[in-house]
Amino acid sequence: MFTLTYVYRDSTAVLGPLATYAEPHCYDLCAEHSERLTAPMGWELVRLPVETPSEPSADDLEALADAVREAAKPAPGGVEPVGQATEVGRRGHLRVLRSEPAGTQPTQE
């Protein structure tokens, strides 16, 4: 995956690594489309070097597994504060939330 960005002031199109956050006037492209990309007449196309991802190491996989385990742990007492609400139930990845009256803090039972 690649991100295409236009710099209109310089008549330049920049194709680089996939952006880590959304930004106006940026477009994500697959490898096939990025290879066939051409710039309009009078424009320059700059292709930034993109590192090819290496195989994850055992440490990377272990850190990912630990993060998933930590995220999957239930909250103490089965009640988890979520913003201005409290989680009262769960079904798979969906949560049932109860709104708290204004000015009160969710309590953990």
CORPE-V809642 format. One line per field, one symbol per residue. psi: psi as a letter, one per 30 degrees, with the letter a starting at -180 (. if undefined). burial: b if it has 9 or more other C-alpha atoms within 8 Angstrom, else e. Layout:
BEGIN
psi->???
burial->???
END
This chain:
BEGIN
psi->klkkkkjeeghkkkjalkkflkkkgkkkkleeeeefklllkflkjkjkkkkkklkkleeeeeeeeeeeeeffkllkggkkkjbglkkflkjbfkkkkkkkkkflkkkk.
burial->ebbbbbbeeebbbbbbbeeeeeeeebebbeeeebeeeebeeebebeeeeeeeeeeeeeeebeeeeeeeeeeeeeeeeebbbeebbbbbebeeeebebeebeeeeebeee
END
